[in-house]
Amino acid sequence: MNSTRLLPDEKLRTFKTTKCPLLARGRCNLGAQCNFSHTTEWTRRRVFCHSSTDAIKYCHMQCPDVQIDFRNEAILSNTSILSNTCKLRAKCPYSHSAEEIFYHPLFYKTRACPSYHSKGTYCKRPYCPFVHSRADRRIHRPDHQYKMYLKYHRNDGIELPP
């Protein structure tokens, strides 16, 4: 049975953008079910600028200066960042972690889950960013266009889908 939870847009804005306060005290037992970040390498940045729903700080594409291990075990154990040599850090227009890619509004629930129904099993991720059924799929409105936040960077070579 599928136990994956679907995040509404309002929750997606802040999901895993704050370090887990229980883990900081050494005692969060929720693991992947926790709404807070458990990664020590890079906490997911908020995508949108302030209260905007179209101006984004970074895109869903991986930064060329960051190596990410996309194996399920590495992502679930929060050890997916292999190296990060990006000098722009938080001002970089690209994603720096699996969380930033997977829970970005341009990626979240837009691609089929690679582990769902494979080998007769179900996805074990409580907040899987992938699609498990047609009801899960996020559709981007054709009249809604995202744009990069100009305070930090321009759209130099970054193609944003509508």
HELIX and SHEET records of a PDB file:
HELIX    1   1 ASP A    9  THR A   14  1                                   6    
HELIX    2   2 PRO A   21  ALA A   24  1                                   4    
HELIX    3   3 GLY A   31  GLN A   33  5                                   3    
HELIX    4   4 ASN A   72  LEU A   76  1                                   5    
HELIX    5   5 ARG A   89  LYS A   91  5                                   3    
HELIX    6   6 ALA A   98  PHE A  102  1                                   5    
HELIX    7   7 SER A  118  GLY A  120  5                                   3    
SHEET    1   A 2 ALA A  55  ILE A  56  0                                        
SHEET    2   A 2 LYS A 147  MET A 148  1                                        
SHEET    1   B 2 VAL A  66  ILE A  68  0                                        
SHEET    2   B 2 ILE A  81  ASN A  84 -1                                        
END                                                                             
